[in-house]
């Protein structure tokens, strides 16, 4: 597999995971703390300020690579497994499948 194929696959996987996280955030079964942590992860990525400013070479971007995944991992551990699986199945099924409003 070429490097371009790996990048395309990684991009598709990332897009799918973001869609799953959006559904998890909307689901009423998701604990409030998990919603807050996922929101903080997204906000940390999008906001212009960081714990370590990005203009500091290497270390400035390294904190993004550590803080965001840690927040996402902690949030996903708080979400019931059934919710995550329901949302993953809904994404895999595509937009034509209507799931009873759970996700």
C-alpha positions in Angstrom: 0.0 0.0 0.0 1.4 3.4 -1.0 1.8 6.3 1.3 -1.1 8.1 -0.4 -3.4 5.1 0.2 -2.5 5.2 3.9 -3.2 8.9 4.1 -6.6 8.4 2.4 -7.5 5.6 4.7 -6.5 7.5 7.8 -8.5 10.5 6.6 -11.6 8.4 6.0 -11.2 6.8 9.4 -10.8 10.2 11.1 -13.9 11.5 9.3 -16.0 8.5 10.4 -14.8 8.8 14.0 -15.7 12.5 14.1 -19.2 11.6 12.9 -19.4 8.9 15.7 -18.4 11.5 18.3 -21.0 14.0 17.0 -23.7 11.3 17.4 -22.4 10.4 20.9 -22.6 14.1 21.9 -26.2 14.2 20.7 -27.3 11.0 22.4 -29.3 11.5 25.6 -27.7 8.4 27.2 -24.2 10.0 27.1 -23.2 11.3 30.6 -22.8 15.0 30.9 -19.1 14.8 32.0 -18.3 12.8 28.8 -20.0 15.5 26.7 -18.0 18.2 28.5 -14.7 16.4 27.9 -15.4 15.8 24.2 -16.3 19.5 23.9 -13.1 20.5 25.6 -11.1 18.3 23.2 -12.7 19.9 20.2 -12.3 23.4 21.7 -8.7 22.8 22.5 -8.0 21.9 18.9 -9.9 24.9 17.5 -9.1 27.7 19.9 -6.0 29.8 19.2 -4.5 29.5 22.7 -2.8 26.4 24.1 -1.0 25.4 27.3 2.2 25.6 25.3 2.0 28.1 22.4 2.2 26.6 18.9 5.0 29.0 17.9 7.4 27.1 20.1 8.9 24.5 17.7 8.0 20.9 18.2 6.8 21.2 21.9 4.1 23.7 20.9 2.4 21.1 18.7 3.2 18.1 20.9 0.8 19.3 23.6 -2.0 19.1 21.1 -1.0 15.6 20.3 -1.2 14.6 23.9 -4.0 16.7 25.5 -6.7 16.1 22.8 -6.4 12.2 22.6 -6.3 12.0 26.4 -9.5 14.0 26.7 -11.2 11.9 24.0 -10.1 8.6 25.6 -11.3 9.6 29.0 -14.6 10.8 27.6 -15.1 7.5 25.6 -14.4 5.5 28.8 -17.3 7.3 30.5 -19.8 6.6 27.7 -21.7 3.3 27.9 -20.4 0.8 25.4 -23.9 0.3 24.0 -24.1 4.0 23.0 -20.8 3.9 21.2 -21.7 0.7 19.3 -25.1 2.1 18.4 -23.6 5.3 17.0 -20.9 3.3 15.1 -23.6 1.1 13.5 -25.6 4.1 12.6 -22.6 5.7 10.8 -21.8 2.4 9.0 -25.5 2.0 7.9 -25.5 5.4 6.3 -28.0 8.2 6.3 -30.8 6.2 4.7 -31.3 4.0 7.8 -33.4 5.5 10.5 -32.5 4.4 14.1 -35.2 5.1 16.7 -33.7 8.4 17.8 -31.3 7.0 20.2 -28.2 8.5 18.6 
